[in-house]
Amino acid sequence: MSRFTRRSLLRGALGGGAVCVGIPALDIFLDGNGKAYADGARLPVRFGTWFWGLGLTPNVNGGSRWIPKETGAAQWKLTPQLQSFAGLEHKITVFSGFRAQLEDKPNIPHFSGFASIMTGQAPRNDKVYDGPTFDALIADTIGGGTRFRRVDISPYGSRRSYSTRAAGSATAPSDSSPLDLYQRLFGEGFRDPNSDTFTPDPQLMLSKSVLSAVTDQRQALMSSLGAADKIAMDQYFTSVRAMENQLAVELQKPARMESCRVPEKPAETPLARDLDSITRNNRMMAQLMAMGLACNQTRVFTAMHSDATNGVFLPGDPAIYHMHTHEEPVDQQLGYQPVSERCAELCVRGFSDFVRALDAIKEGDGALLDNTLLFGYSDTGYAKTHSVENIPMFMAGAAGGAHRPGRHIQGNGDPVSRVALTAMQLVGLPVGSFGESSMKTARAVSEVRAA
């Protein structure tokens, strides 16, 4: 057995001083399957959310435009609106029939549905979350040790994400173009993990010293505040702690990441909300985000393909998608709204583009997707009526072997919080329940857990 382990350092002397050099994730440190370190520790698991507005087309004329007929252990087969998943069926789990349970709370159009999924509780007021979104809980658990605990992006051009760390209306800012995302991940402060040279930036060292100098004062201030002020200051200091973490990471020589290839800088793209432009931006940002994960710049991200009121439009169409969902008549022969159907299909196609980007990067003996859980979700089951029943949700990737994809899970009216709880447990969060009131659940979806 080798005397070296994955934590070994090569030690020597240079110029009269001691030097230590880290060792990359070599095959000798992995188990026989190339899926974990020989000492039992898993390769890094990543997590992402991917949101699009206005859901998918519901059941019509006795059939479904998106819900597979197969359930349980049988691998699901492509339906009309999921044709873009061709070849990926065995890597994606489809969740249908789950609902946001509102109790005495109002159905807030384009908010109640997705807020219920992400926080486990239906909101009482528009654009005001009643708790943190679960991606923030995941980031706090698995996002450490990287430059960015979480990265938020929007091919749609939105400057705000749907992610929040606390109850309230404040959400995290997002990078709204491929160039913005490139500059965050690979611009100033990026250190190529596969470079043989590394020199800490003196300016970063000074910045870290300044932040460290105020730590004691920060703690003293917090101890003197009331409950409301503590919440406000804690949200403020969250950004400071994120900066401290980023500086600490950037001042260390990064571990080698064999799959990391620094991409070319994309050109500036104008803000456009036609579906052709958004599709191009989404594909570029998918490739950049996938490489950002492979280069260990972050392990958690959120993506907003389009916001909940979805102002995208087909090129040449004077009406936006949202308007079509309410004003376009149902074609009596087809049984659905054909223009709305086309828009919905193009939106969910963006999710498949993200899945393919993650699947295209080799990692270990498999792909980056094998060590990722990508959660796709929307805000409504039927946009025309603002329904919060049957909201489409998907999971892609194997989550480091924890997720058993390729199935269709029928919820039968169960709360959407069951799916959120499942996602958290699949990426390793030690949580036994999630949600509040009638959406509080300890029942994860066991059928998708690997034995």
Buried (B, 14 or more C-beta within 10 A) or exposed (E): EEEEEBEBEEEEEEEEEEEEEBBEBEEEBBEEEEBBBBEEEBBBBBBBBBBBBBBBBBBBEEEBBBBBEBBEEEEBEBBBBBEBBEEBBEBBBBBBBBBBBBEEBEBBBBBBBBBBBBBBBBBEEEEBBBBBBBBBBBBBBBBEBBBBBBBBBBBBBBEBBBBBBBBBEEBBEBBBBBBBBBBBBBEEBBBBBBEEEEEEBEEBEEBBEEBEEEEEEBEEBEEEEEEEEBBEBBBEBBEEEBEBBBBBBBBEBBBBBBBBEBBEEBEEBEEBBBBEBBBBBBBBBBBBBBBBBBBBBBBBBBBBBBBBBBBBBBEEBEEBBBBBBEEBEEEEEEBBBBBBBBBBBBBBBBBBBBBBBBBBBEBBEBBBBBBBBBBBBBBBBBBBBBBBBBBBBBBBBBBBBBBBBBBBBBBEEBBBBBBBBBBBBBBBBEBEEBBBBEBBBEEBBEBBBEE
